[in-house]
């Protein structure tokens, strides 16, 4: 259990770097490039997921799996399901409950982080 908690802490640290990538790219695409907010959100999320895979493979899970593309594919599939969860939560909070976009995005990231960690422990890096 201690090992799992330590991995979760590392996963969150890696996720924080992903949060910077995600928010930075989402903001740039939405505010500067004037791309639709949900498209900008998806681009930020997928870019962050790819960098998160590399850091989690190396630092969090110390993966030695020689089938990197299979492992990466699993990670991205988990992330895409996470993107659907992220987008749904974001849409619900912004469109249905009229909450602030970026605060809603932060909440969506928290929900998605819990999903991604649990499934990646069981499926991707087992």
C-alpha positions in Angstrom: 0.0 0.0 0.0 2.9 2.4 0.8 4.3 1.8 -2.7 1.0 2.6 -4.3 0.7 5.8 -2.3 4.2 6.8 -3.3 3.4 6.0 -6.9 0.3 8.1 -6.7 2.3 11.0 -5.3 4.8 10.7 -8.2 1.9 10.4 -10.6 0.4 13.6 -9.3 3.8 15.4 -9.6 4.0 14.3 -13.2 0.4 15.3 -13.6 1.3 18.8 -12.4 3.8 19.1 -15.2 1.1 17.9 -17.5 -1.3 20.5 -16.0 1.1 23.2 -17.0 1.4 21.8 -20.5 -2.4 21.3 -20.7 -3.4 24.8 -19.3 -0.6 26.5 -21.3 -1.6 25.0 -24.6 -5.3 25.3 -23.9 -5.0 28.9 -23.0 -2.8 29.7 -26.0 -5.1 27.9 -28.5 -8.3 29.3 -27.0 -7.3 32.8 -26.2 -4.6 33.6 -28.7 -5.4 31.4 -31.7 -9.2 31.7 -31.1 -9.8 27.9 -31.4 -13.0 26.6 -30.0 -12.7 26.0 -26.2 -13.4 22.3 -26.4 -11.0 21.7 -29.3 -8.4 23.7 -27.4 -9.1 21.6 -24.3 -8.7 18.3 -26.3 -5.3 19.5 -27.8 -4.0 20.5 -24.4 -5.1 17.3 -22.8 -3.6 15.0 -25.4 -0.3 16.8 -25.5 -0.1 16.6 -21.8 -1.0 12.9 -21.8 1.9 12.2 -24.2 4.5 14.0 -22.0 3.0 12.4 -18.9 3.5 8.9 -20.5 7.2 9.5 -20.9 7.7 10.8 -17.3 5.4 8.1 -15.8 7.2 5.3 -17.7 10.6 6.5 -16.5 10.0 8.0 -13.0 6.7 6.8 -11.5 6.5 3.2 -12.7 10.1 2.5 -13.7 8.8 0.5 -16.7 11.2 -1.7 -18.5 8.6 -3.0 -20.9 10.3 -3.4 -24.2 7.0 -3.0 -26.1 7.0 0.8 -25.7 4.4 1.4 -28.5 2.0 -1.1 -26.9 2.4 0.4 -23.5 2.1 3.9 -25.0 -1.0 2.9 -26.8 -2.6 1.6 -23.6 -1.7 4.8 -21.9 -3.2 6.9 -24.6 -6.4 4.8 -24.7 -6.7 5.3 -21.0 -6.0 9.0 -21.5 -8.7 9.2 -24.3 -11.3 7.7 -22.0 -10.0 10.2 -19.5 -10.4 12.9 -22.1 -14.1 11.9 -22.5 -14.5 12.1 -18.8 -12.6 15.4 -18.6 -14.7 16.9 -21.5 -18.0 15.7 -20.0 -17.2 17.1 -16.6 -16.1 20.4 -18.1 -19.2 20.6 -20.3 -21.5 19.8 -17.4 -20.0 22.5 -15.2 -19.7 25.2 -17.9 -22.8 24.6 -19.9 -25.2 23.2 -17.4 -24.1 24.9 -14.2 -22.6 28.0 -15.7 -19.4 27.7 -13.7 -16.1 29.4 -14.7 -14.3 27.6 -17.5 -10.8 27.4 -15.9 -12.1 26.4 -12.4 -14.3 23.8 -14.1 -11.3 22.6 -16.1 -9.3 22.2 -12.9 -12.0 20.1 -11.3 -12.2 18.0 -14.5 -8.5 17.4 -14.3 -8.8 16.2 -10.7 -11.5 13.7 -11.6 -9.6 12.5 -14.6 -6.3 12.1 -12.6 -8.0 9.6 -10.3 -9.4 7.7 -13.3 -6.1 7.7 -15.1 -4.0 6.6 -12.1 -6.3 3.7 -11.2 -6.6 2.3 -14.7 -2.9 2.8 -15.6 -1.8 0.9 -12.4 -4.1 -2.0 -13.4 -3.8 -2.0 -17.2 -0.8 -0.1 -18.5 2.0 -0.5 -16.0 1.0 -3.8 -14.3 
